[in-house]
């Protein structure tokens, strides 16, 4: 790196943190998740406005690969925290209702997404693209939804518990479907045999790594370095196996032992670096990839189809499943609105699709806009529909 690049990189990082904090704060002031503000910040400084002049000044082309590398490290931390914070207890209570609700809210938009893929990109006959777009339509962002439900005081309500449980199970299904799409994309390559090592890695994670981490945690040693080494190693292994490094990070977070001080210490340290610096880099970079300046009438029509499938499919699937489980219309509709929250998880999946060449820039821009709009709309819809504060036992 030249001295000029070092200066440009440091200025760009300072700009990212400033933009993320400022727009994140503005988002929270209007009852939206901070991530919405961070994405909007990236879009505003991107090529959509001013022809990209502002983004070229703040984020010169020659340092963007470095920013992308830092963003990938932030993504590793984020996926680790998603796995770490995954609450398996949510899946034990009301398992039948939660499973039905999760499957209904995932399968309906997934199937519609398969049809959408063939309609808007008929020349793209890749199975991976079809599976990928179906997955992108079906996503619910569990981390963002959990924060919203907590902020709105819905954690002790039946609707809140069901929504969190369905979103948690949906997260597992979404990452599994994405793994299948990535595996199909690379099918036929010379190194595809490495995918067979995923199951042994999962077995080693549960049978060896998790007990070892628990034993070290009980010894009350400073485990941050050990966890960091394991996290990076697991991420590297799944990338080498032909999936994506996010799956290794997610898996390593899942196997972290419960009931120890390890989780609290690790979470606090990773959040200090990941959520304040590295993750905002990822979301601002994601926003920089969005270009809405060349929108056409055909593009708007395509975006309308995307919104109809994503919102309508998720809402109809969730409401139908909730009604079959005996919930009334208001609670069912509230669940449909809650499970339409996409936020962080959707953006991660879209970024991966862009990296792997499954999405072109116009479709990526439309899907990012869909993710932002569905997340923004969740709050007003829930406040309109959810008027009572019923206890969990109701």
Order of alpha helices (4+ residues) and beta strands (2+ residues): alpha-alpha-alpha-alpha-alpha-alpha-alpha-alpha-alpha-alpha-alpha-alpha-alpha-alpha-alpha-alpha-alpha-alpha-alpha-alpha
